[in-house]
């Protein structure tokens, strides 16, 4: 029982404070990470642009239609 408790305690301590392991990061992995970061940034910028631009475009379309209708009524 003491050994099991000691093992669990030491395992918990070892998992709580991980040590970084040196690993080889080749060019393929690096380019993949760079491409993913660029894609996520582009996604965020395009979604922000669409979130702002679409309501403005709808508003401009409605005002244009109103002005065309008023011009044809005159």
N, C-alpha and C positions, 0 to 999 in steps of 0.2 A: 504494500500500500504506500509506503514511504517513497519507493522508487517511482511509482506511477505519478505521485504528487510532484515529486522533484522533476520528473520528465515534463509534465504539463507546465510547471512553473518556468523551467528553462526554455521550453518551446515558446511559451508566451513572450518571454523577454526577448528571445531571438527574433520573433516576428514583429515585435513592437519597435525594434530599432534595426531596420534593415541596413545592410552595408551595400554600397553601390558596387556592382560587378563590372569590371572592364569588359567591353564587348566591341567587336568590330562592326562599324556601321559603314557599309560599302556605298559606292556611288548610287546604286540602284535604290537603296533604302532612303538615302538623302534626297534624291530627286523625287521620290514618291511622297515624302513628307512635305517638301517644298510645293509640289503640285497640289497636294491636299489643302495646304494652308491657303494657297492662292485661290483655289476653288471655293473654300468657305468664305473668304473675304469678298470674293466676287458675288457670291450668293447673298451675303448680307447687304452689300451695296445695291445690288439690283432689286432686292425686295424692298429696301428703304426707298429707292427711287420710285418703284411702282406704287408703294403705299402713299407717296406724296403726289405723284404725277397723275394718277388715274382720277382722283376726285377733281383736280384742277381741270383736266381735259373734259370731264363731264360737264363741269360748270361752264366752261368756254363754249362747248357745243350747245348747251341750252340757251346761253345768251345770244349766240349766233342765230339760232333758230327763231328766237323772239324778235331779233332785229330784222330778219328776213320776212317774218310774218307781218311786222309793223310796216315795213316798206311796201309790201304787196297790198296792204289795206289802204294805203294812202293814195 
